[in-house]
Each structure stands twice: as structure tokens, then as C-alpha cells.
Amino acid sequence: MTDRLTQLQNAIDQLAVQFYSAMHYLDTHHDFVPLDYEAKVSDPQVTVDDAAVFEATKLELARDIMIKTRQIDLLIASLPGAGVSEQDQLARVRKLEQQLSDAEKERQLWLARRKELLQKCDSVILQLAQRKTEIDTTSGPAL
């Protein structure tokens, strides 16, 4: 799952693509409407859609853009700093910094405890190795 800011950026990127796609569609599928005193022109690069299809597609493109803007509005409203004063945000940051500091102190304690236990384990292993060597040397060679 991505964080809200990444979701917001993705939604804005998608909206930009939708805008571009809508403009591209309108530019390449419209019919040429002449002015009163001009003759109707045509462009071989434009594929003119039927008027009903063109209108339906325009409505669908507009609806998609509206839905995406609502999603963006919801994402903005869900951001942790939205609607919170600067003092409240600073207080929350200080609290989080304190929690981070406490967690780091606890981590350091556990690292020290780990080092202490490793030293004890090393000591026990060395003692066992020394005793085995003593036993092997006092019992003599095995037959």
C-alpha cells in the first residue's frame, strides 16, 4: 500500500493524462462547423465521429475527469496536516521525535544486552573447549 502523498501524486498524474486524452480526442474526432460566410473545411487527419457518439464520448470524458477530481479532493482531505493548525503539527512532530529518541535509546540498550550475551556465550564456549582439551590430555590417547 502506498502512502497518501504517493496516491495523490498518482491521481494528479492520471488526471493530467485524462486531460490530455480528452483534448486529443476532441481535436481528432470533431466535425468542422463552418462560420456563416465560410465553406466547410476538412482535415484528413481528423476522423469525424457521428454527432451522437461524439457527444456521448465528451460526456464520458467529462464524467471521468470529475470523478478523478473528487478522488483528489478526498485524498487531500485525508492528509494528516489538512485542517490542523501549524502549532498542532509542530507539537505532533515534537512528540514523534521524542518517540523516535526513546525507541533509539531502547535499541541501544538491546544492542548492549546482545553484546553482553554474546560475550557470555563466547566465554562458555571457550571454557567448554578448554575442559575438553584437559579431558583429552589427561585421559591419554584413545585406543
Backbone as ProteinMPNN parsed JSONL, in Angstrom:
{"seq_chain_A": "MTDRLTQLQNAIDQLAVQFYSAMHYLDTHHDFVPLDYEAKVSDPQVTVDDAAVFEATKLELARDIMIKTRQIDLLIASLPGAGVSEQDQLARVRKLEQQLSDAEKERQLWLARRKELLQKCDSVILQLAQRKTEIDTTSGPAL", "coords_chain_A": {"N_chain_A": [[0.847, -1.185, 0.0], [0.556, 2.173, -0.824], [1.65, 5.387, 0.405], [-0.344, 8.288, 1.342], [0.476, 10.666, 0.06], [1.84, 9.71, -2.181], [-0.255, 8.387, -3.433], [-1.828, 10.619, -3.978], [-0.16, 12.038, -5.744], [-0.048, 10.171, -7.842], [-2.746, 10.172, -8.595], [-3.034, 12.817, -9.493], [-1.274, 12.746, -11.653], [-2.662, 10.89, -13.225], [-4.958, 12.395, -13.729], [-3.886, 14.45, -15.289], [-3.18, 12.956, -17.539], [-5.726, 12.183, -18.324], [-6.831, 14.692, -18.985], [-5.173, 15.355, -21.17], [-5.792, 13.21, -22.899], [-8.517, 13.668, -23.328], [-8.452, 16.161, -24.607], [-6.998, 15.427, -26.881], [-8.749, 13.587, -28.064], [-10.969, 15.268, -28.605], [-9.77, 16.992, -30.41], [-9.135, 15.339, -32.551], [-11.47, 14.06, -33.385], [-13.601, 15.702, -33.941], [-16.239, 17.417, -35.665], [-16.11, 19.662, -38.393], [-17.318, 22.851, -38.133], [-18.632, 25.253, -40.084], [-18.259, 28.822, -40.275], [-20.667, 31.462, -40.739], [-20.084, 32.711, -43.209], [-18.192, 31.119, -44.434], [-16.945, 28.242, -46.196], [-17.416, 24.76, -45.458], [-14.696, 23.042, -44.043], [-12.22, 20.412, -44.207], [-10.153, 17.864, -42.721], [-7.684, 15.533, -43.345], [-6.483, 14.132, -41.277], [-8.253, 14.033, -39.249], [-10.686, 12.062, -37.813], [-13.897, 12.033, -38.15], [-16.393, 11.636, -35.828], [-19.685, 10.259, -35.428], [-22.318, 12.498, -34.573], [-23.864, 11.889, -32.271], [-22.312, 9.896, -31.035], [-19.993, 11.347, -30.607], [-20.879, 13.313, -28.781], [-21.685, 11.651, -26.632], [-19.245, 10.499, -25.942], [-17.828, 12.787, -25.201], [-19.272, 13.474, -22.873], [-18.713, 11.231, -21.288], [-15.912, 11.46, -21.008], [-15.802, 13.902, -19.617], [-17.164, 13.132, -17.286], [-15.396, 11.208, -16.257], [-13.194, 12.848, -15.681], [-14.318, 14.475, -13.713], [-14.825, 12.567, -11.693], [-12.215, 11.784, -11.079], [-11.223, 14.212, -10.082], [-12.753, 14.438, -7.779], [-11.781, 12.231, -6.353], [-9.189, 13.148, -5.926], [-9.743, 15.375, -4.319], [-10.737, 14.023, -2.056], [-8.449, 12.608, -1.264], [-6.755, 14.746, -0.618], [-8.181, 15.828, 1.522], [-7.835, 13.79, 3.328], [-5.238, 13.921, 4.112], [-2.76, 14.088, 6.701], [-2.104, 16.656, 7.697], [-4.086, 18.333, 6.871], [-6.423, 20.72, 7.701], [-5.407, 21.114, 10.234], [-3.825, 23.061, 12.671], [-0.729, 24.951, 12.432], [0.713, 24.964, 14.819], [-0.309, 22.699, 16.113], [0.603, 20.724, 14.349], [3.373, 21.047, 14.653], [3.62, 20.354, 17.347], [2.889, 17.67, 17.188], [4.965, 16.707, 15.609], [7.118, 17.122, 17.349], [6.393, 15.342, 19.386], [6.544, 12.917, 17.973], [9.279, 12.955, 17.391], [10.29, 12.666, 19.98], [9.331, 10.11, 20.596], [10.761, 8.663, 18.709], [13.363, 9.142, 19.614], [13.231, 7.877, 22.127], [12.793, 5.243, 21.265], [15.206, 4.786, 19.951], [16.994, 4.898, 22.111], [16.132, 2.642, 23.528], [16.753, 0.695, 21.627], [19.551, 0.897, 21.605], [20.05, -0.016, 24.205], [19.225, -2.696, 23.948], [21.051, -3.545, 22.038], [23.414, -3.368, 23.516], [22.848, -5.271, 25.473], [22.723, -7.527, 23.847], [25.394, -7.671, 22.999], [26.62, -8.202, 25.441], [25.502, -10.718, 26.051], [26.523, -12.208, 23.907], [29.237, -12.139, 24.543], [29.188, -13.643, 26.92], [28.358, -16.097, 25.884], [30.562, -16.682, 24.221], [32.498, -16.935, 26.199], [31.567, -19.196, 27.634], [31.742, -21.132, 25.613], [34.515, -21.141, 25.163], [35.388, -22.058, 27.693], [34.252, -24.624, 27.706], [35.643, -25.745, 25.557], [38.261, -25.647, 26.567], [38.029, -27.384, 28.785], [37.394, -29.757, 27.474], [39.759, -30.143, 26.097], [41.495, -30.497, 28.285], [40.445, -32.84, 29.37], [40.886, -34.608, 27.259], [43.689, -34.615, 27.205], [44.423, -35.601, 29.737], [43.268, -38.115, 29.872], [44.6, -39.56, 28.05], [45.754, -41.107, 24.968], [43.248, -42.37, 22.809], [42.331, -45.786, 22.34]], "CA_chain_A": [[0.0, 0.0, 0.0], [1.352, 3.385, -0.895], [1.217, 6.437, 1.313], [-1.337, 9.2, 0.759], [1.097, 11.613, -0.863], [2.098, 8.995, -3.425], [-1.562, 8.199, -4.058], [-2.238, 11.919, -4.501], [0.652, 12.32, -6.933], [-0.51, 9.277, -8.908], [-4.058, 10.643, -9.05], [-2.809, 14.042, -10.271], [-0.702, 12.296, -12.926], [-3.746, 10.29, -14.002], [-5.823, 13.482, -14.177], [-3.205, 15.109, -16.401], [-3.325, 12.067, -18.703], [-7.121, 12.282, -18.755], [-6.97, 15.973, -19.684], [-4.518, 15.233, -22.476], [-6.561, 12.283, -23.73], [-9.762, 14.335, -23.711], [-8.124, 17.177, -25.615], [-6.601, 14.721, -28.097], [-9.965, 13.053, -28.67], [-11.739, 16.383, -29.157], [-9.037, 17.544, -31.55], [-9.042, 14.404, -33.683], [-12.75, 13.432, -33.732], [-14.663, 16.7, -34.053], [-16.681, 17.788, -37.004], [-15.819, 21.062, -38.687], [-18.53, 23.661, -38.263], [-18.222, 26.484, -40.761], [-18.878, 30.078, -39.9], [-21.734, 31.83, -41.681], [-19.61, 33.156, -44.521], [-17.129, 30.24, -44.924], [-17.307, 26.889, -46.607], [-16.978, 23.724, -44.517], [-13.382, 22.502, -44.364], [-11.973, 19.062, -43.7], [-8.751, 17.547, -42.424], [-7.548, 14.082, -43.489], [-6.01, 13.528, -40.034], [-9.361, 14.024, -38.297], [-11.706, 11.053, -38.042], [-15.111, 12.641, -37.609], [-17.35, 10.701, -35.242], [-21.099, 10.599, -35.506], [-22.617, 13.536, -33.574], [-24.331, 11.266, -31.027], [-21.148, 9.223, -30.438], [-19.092, 12.405, -30.156], [-21.464, 13.901, -27.557], [-21.626, 10.646, -25.561], [-17.843, 10.371, -25.54], [-17.499, 14.007, -24.452], [-19.867, 13.355, -21.538], [-17.949, 10.218, -20.553], [-14.616, 12.059, -20.662], [-16.049, 14.895, -18.568], [-17.513, 12.395, -16.06], [-14.156, 10.622, -15.741], [-12.395, 13.93, -15.095], [-14.98, 14.878, -12.456], [-14.593, 11.505, -10.697], [-10.813, 11.857, -10.663], [-11.045, 15.394, -9.228], [-13.338, 14.104, -6.458], [-10.81, 11.368, -5.68], [-8.086, 14.011, -5.486], [-10.249, 16.138, -3.17], [-10.789, 13.119, -0.894], [-7.075, 12.344, -0.831], [-6.264, 15.959, 0.039], [-8.863, 15.941, 2.812], [-7.365, 12.74, 4.237], [-3.843, 14.154, 4.513], [-2.716, 14.326, 8.144], [-1.983, 18.063, 8.052], [-5.227, 19.106, 6.389], [-7.337, 21.167, 8.75], [-4.717, 21.14, 11.516], [-3.017, 24.278, 12.749], [0.716, 24.763, 12.382], [1.17, 24.642, 16.171], [-0.649, 21.292, 16.365], [1.511, 19.901, 13.555], [4.686, 21.103, 15.302], [3.533, 19.557, 18.575], [2.891, 16.257, 16.792], [6.326, 16.385, 15.161], [7.95, 17.008, 18.56], [6.02, 14.082, 20.045], [7.119, 11.833, 17.174], [10.725, 12.996, 17.605], [10.543, 12.094, 21.309], [9.116, 8.671, 20.473], [11.907, 8.143, 17.963], [14.511, 9.183, 20.521], [13.031, 6.798, 23.108], [12.988, 3.967, 20.58], [16.644, 4.648, 19.7], [17.618, 4.555, 23.401], [15.803, 1.235, 23.797], [17.54, -0.101, 20.682], [20.926, 0.888, 22.102], [20.077, -0.922, 25.366], [19.15, -4.071, 23.462], [22.329, -3.86, 21.389], [24.381, -3.604, 24.595], [22.475, -6.564, 26.066], [23.135, -8.533, 22.864], [26.848, -7.776, 23.061], [26.92, -8.853, 26.72], [25.155, -12.14, 25.926], [27.491, -12.829, 23.003], [30.478, -12.329, 25.293], [28.963, -14.778, 27.822], [28.364, -17.316, 25.063], [31.955, -16.926, 23.853], [33.191, -17.395, 27.396], [31.125, -20.573, 27.898], [32.309, -21.985, 24.557], [35.948, -21.276, 25.445], [35.54, -22.921, 28.869], [33.962, -25.998, 27.285], [36.755, -26.191, 24.715], [39.409, -25.874, 27.451], [37.778, -28.602, 29.576], [37.512, -30.918, 26.589], [41.188, -30.321, 25.851], [42.05, -31.052, 29.515], [39.995, -34.232, 29.493], [41.579, -35.375, 26.234], [45.106, -34.753, 27.523], [44.59, -36.413, 30.946], [42.827, -39.498, 29.659], [45.547, -40.219, 27.165], [45.274, -41.396, 23.613], [42.204, -43.379, 22.704], [42.768, -46.992, 21.667]], "C_chain_A": [[0.886, 1.239, 0.0], [0.806, 4.432, 0.073], [0.3, 7.417, 0.579], [-0.727, 10.183, -0.231], [1.405, 10.963, -2.214], [0.789, 8.755, -4.17], [-2.048, 9.506, -4.688], [-1.462, 12.258, -5.771], [0.22, 11.447, -8.107], [-1.846, 9.746, -9.476], [-3.914, 11.913, -9.889], [-2.209, 13.694, -11.628], [-1.784, 11.704, -13.833], [-4.696, 11.361, -14.537], [-5.194, 14.226, -15.358], [-3.321, 14.271, -17.674], [-4.759, 12.133, -19.229], [-7.379, 13.59, -19.501], [-6.382, 15.882, -21.087], [-5.341, 14.349, -23.409], [-7.865, 12.922, -24.204], [-9.501, 15.372, -24.799], [-7.741, 16.517, -26.952], [-7.837, 14.169, -28.811], [-10.763, 14.177, -29.326], [-11.086, 16.94, -30.419], [-9.084, 16.629, -32.773], [-10.371, 13.786, -34.103], [-13.892, 14.432, -33.891], [-15.057, 16.901, -35.509], [-16.397, 19.276, -37.185], [-17.141, 21.801, -38.893], [-18.118, 24.981, -38.904], [-18.902, 27.707, -40.152], [-19.883, 30.457, -40.988], [-21.224, 32.108, -43.083], [-18.511, 32.25, -45.09], [-17.686, 28.896, -45.355], [-16.771, 25.899, -45.578], [-15.644, 23.161, -44.985], [-13.262, 21.09, -43.822], [-10.482, 18.889, -43.483], [-8.611, 16.037, -42.514], [-7.07, 13.396, -42.201], [-7.116, 13.436, -38.975], [-10.37, 12.973, -38.724], [-12.979, 11.558, -37.378], [-16.032, 11.545, -37.103], [-18.765, 11.19, -35.5], [-21.412, 11.566, -34.361], [-23.045, 12.925, -32.239], [-23.177, 10.578, -30.291], [-20.195, 10.263, -29.861], [-19.601, 13.023, -28.848], [-21.39, 12.923, -26.388], [-20.201, 10.497, -25.043], [-17.397, 11.592, -24.763], [-18.041, 13.929, -23.024], [-19.105, 12.346, -20.683], [-16.587, 10.764, -20.126], [-14.776, 13.072, -19.536], [-16.369, 14.213, -17.24], [-16.26, 11.779, -15.43], [-13.271, 11.677, -15.074], [-13.002, 14.379, -13.771], [-14.745, 13.838, -11.354], [-13.164, 11.58, -10.182], [-10.581, 13.078, -9.773], [-11.654, 15.171, -7.856], [-12.397, 13.196, -5.672], [-9.64, 12.195, -5.141], [-8.522, 14.832, -4.277], [-10.296, 15.277, -1.91], [-9.396, 12.815, -0.358], [-6.491, 13.556, -0.104], [-6.882, 16.096, 1.42], [-8.345, 14.918, 3.819], [-5.918, 12.919, 4.676], [-3.788, 14.541, 5.983], [-2.649, 15.796, 8.528], [-3.17, 18.902, 7.634], [-6.153, 19.452, 7.547], [-6.715, 21.228, 10.13], [-3.816, 22.372, 11.538], [-1.525, 23.943, 12.739], [1.259, 24.376, 13.757], [0.877, 23.179, 16.508], [0.276, 20.358, 15.59], [2.904, 19.882, 14.182], [4.696, 20.285, 16.585], [3.566, 18.069, 18.245], [4.285, 15.829, 16.337], [7.247, 16.229, 16.363], [7.658, 15.692, 19.301], [6.618, 12.894, 19.292], [8.639, 11.788, 17.313], [11.086, 12.38, 18.957], [10.371, 10.575, 21.273], [10.283, 8.019, 19.734], [13.154, 8.099, 18.835], [14.414, 8.063, 21.562], [13.276, 5.43, 22.482], [14.475, 3.73, 20.301], [17.385, 4.283, 20.987], [17.366, 3.083, 23.737], [16.6, 0.315, 22.88], [18.984, -0.214, 21.14], [21.06, -0.035, 23.315], [20.063, -2.383, 24.925], [20.43, -4.477, 22.745], [23.41, -4.141, 22.431], [24.113, -4.956, 25.25], [22.909, -7.707, 25.149], [24.639, -8.755, 22.939], [27.274, -8.51, 24.33], [26.641, -10.356, 26.644], [26.107, -12.868, 24.977], [28.822, -13.09, 23.709], [30.344, -13.502, 26.266], [28.999, -16.096, 27.054], [29.786, -17.674, 24.648], [32.736, -17.493, 25.033], [32.838, -18.853, 27.707], [31.732, -21.527, 26.871], [33.796, -22.203, 24.795], [36.189, -22.193, 26.649], [35.291, -24.384, 28.507], [35.11, -26.556, 26.439], [37.987, -26.488, 25.57], [39.218, -27.153, 28.258], [37.893, -29.844, 28.711], [38.985, -31.201, 26.3], [41.852, -30.944, 27.073], [41.686, -32.517, 29.675], [40.733, -35.104, 28.494], [43.042, -35.594, 26.592], [45.32, -35.619, 28.767], [44.182, -37.853, 30.74], [43.756, -40.252, 28.736], [44.939, -40.516, 25.802], [44.214, -42.504, 23.639], [42.702, -44.569, 21.914], [41.784, -47.492, 20.692]], "O_chain_A": [[1.856, 1.32, 0.754], [-0.346, 4.365, 0.5], [0.184, 7.378, -0.646], [-1.342, 10.502, -1.248], [1.249, 11.59, -3.262], [0.728, 8.901, -5.391], [-2.607, 9.508, -5.785], [-2.043, 12.712, -6.756], [0.131, 11.925, -9.238], [-2.055, 9.72, -10.689], [-4.606, 12.064, -10.896], [-2.589, 14.278, -12.643], [-1.825, 11.972, -15.033], [-5.185, 11.255, -15.662], [-5.885, 14.587, -16.31], [-3.534, 14.811, -18.759], [-4.979, 12.138, -20.44], [-8.063, 13.601, -20.525], [-7.014, 16.282, -22.065], [-5.559, 14.696, -24.57], [-8.27, 12.735, -25.352], [-10.233, 15.453, -25.785], [-8.121, 17.0, -28.019], [-7.949, 14.277, -30.032], [-11.185, 14.051, -30.476], [-11.769, 17.312, -31.374], [-9.074, 17.108, -33.908], [-10.409, 13.051, -35.09], [-15.051, 14.024, -33.967], [-14.307, 16.596, -36.436], [-16.444, 20.047, -36.227], [-17.965, 21.416, -39.722], [-17.34, 25.739, -38.325], [-19.991, 27.612, -39.586], [-19.928, 29.823, -42.042], [-21.893, 31.762, -44.056], [-17.944, 32.575, -46.134], [-18.762, 28.48, -44.926], [-15.779, 26.178, -44.904], [-15.47, 22.841, -46.161], [-14.117, 20.634, -43.062], [-9.664, 19.657, -43.989], [-9.34, 15.316, -41.834], [-7.241, 12.185, -42.059], [-6.922, 12.825, -37.924], [-10.853, 12.988, -39.856], [-13.103, 11.503, -36.155], [-16.408, 10.639, -37.848], [-19.004, 12.371, -35.753], [-20.821, 11.455, -33.286], [-22.627, 13.4, -31.183], [-23.077, 10.668, -29.067], [-19.656, 10.087, -28.768], [-18.824, 13.23, -27.916], [-21.067, 13.323, -25.269], [-19.983, 10.383, -23.837], [-16.671, 11.468, -23.777], [-17.343, 14.282, -22.074], [-18.878, 12.577, -19.495], [-16.161, 10.544, -18.992], [-13.972, 13.097, -18.603], [-15.905, 14.653, -16.188], [-16.088, 11.826, -14.212], [-12.672, 11.424, -14.028], [-12.275, 14.635, -12.812], [-14.492, 14.202, -10.206], [-12.927, 11.454, -8.981], [-9.823, 12.995, -8.807], [-11.125, 15.667, -6.861], [-12.231, 13.367, -4.465], [-9.166, 11.961, -4.029], [-7.765, 14.974, -3.317], [-9.941, 15.738, -0.825], [-9.186, 12.768, 0.854], [-5.81, 13.405, 0.91], [-6.194, 16.44, 2.381], [-8.408, 15.148, 5.026], [-5.422, 12.164, 5.512], [-4.672, 15.248, 6.469], [-3.109, 16.152, 9.613], [-3.256, 20.073, 8.005], [-6.607, 18.573, 8.279], [-7.437, 21.38, 11.115], [-3.138, 22.684, 10.559], [-1.12, 22.811, 13.002], [2.166, 23.549, 13.853], [1.706, 22.498, 17.112], [0.688, 19.32, 16.108], [3.546, 18.833, 14.241], [5.676, 19.599, 16.877], [4.207, 17.292, 18.953], [4.732, 14.723, 16.643], [8.067, 15.311, 16.401], [8.574, 15.023, 19.779], [7.142, 11.967, 19.91], [9.226, 10.706, 17.349], [12.075, 11.655, 19.066], [11.173, 9.842, 21.852], [10.731, 6.935, 20.109], [13.912, 7.13, 18.796], [15.402, 7.383, 21.842], [13.894, 4.562, 23.098], [14.952, 2.599, 20.404], [18.298, 3.456, 20.965], [18.27, 2.371, 24.173], [17.072, -0.735, 23.316], [19.578, -1.291, 21.075], [22.053, -0.75, 23.448], [20.801, -3.208, 25.464], [20.849, -5.631, 22.834], [24.227, -5.044, 22.253], [25.047, -5.701, 25.547], [23.404, -8.732, 25.618], [25.104, -9.895, 22.941], [28.181, -9.342, 24.298], [27.44, -11.167, 27.111], [26.459, -14.022, 25.22], [29.454, -14.126, 23.501], [31.286, -14.279, 26.423], [29.588, -17.078, 27.506], [30.176, -18.84, 24.714], [33.535, -18.417, 24.878], [33.724, -19.653, 28.009], [32.187, -22.614, 27.228], [34.291, -23.321, 24.649], [37.102, -23.018, 26.621], [36.023, -25.273, 28.943], [35.497, -27.714, 26.598], [38.684, -27.473, 25.327], [40.16, -27.932, 28.399], [38.423, -30.865, 29.149], [39.407, -32.357, 26.263], [42.691, -31.833, 26.925], [42.518, -33.335, 30.069], [41.162, -36.209, 28.826], [43.586, -36.661, 26.308], [46.33, -36.319, 28.84], [44.727, -38.738, 31.4], [43.689, -41.479, 28.659], [43.776, -40.216, 25.533], [44.308, -43.453, 24.419], [43.415, -44.401, 20.925], [42.021, -48.512, 20.044]]}, "name": "protein", "num_of_chains": 1, "seq": "MTDRLTQLQNAIDQLAVQFYSAMHYLDTHHDFVPLDYEAKVSDPQVTVDDAAVFEATKLELARDIMIKTRQIDLLIASLPGAGVSEQDQLARVRKLEQQLSDAEKERQLWLARRKELLQKCDSVILQLAQRKTEIDTTSGPAL"}
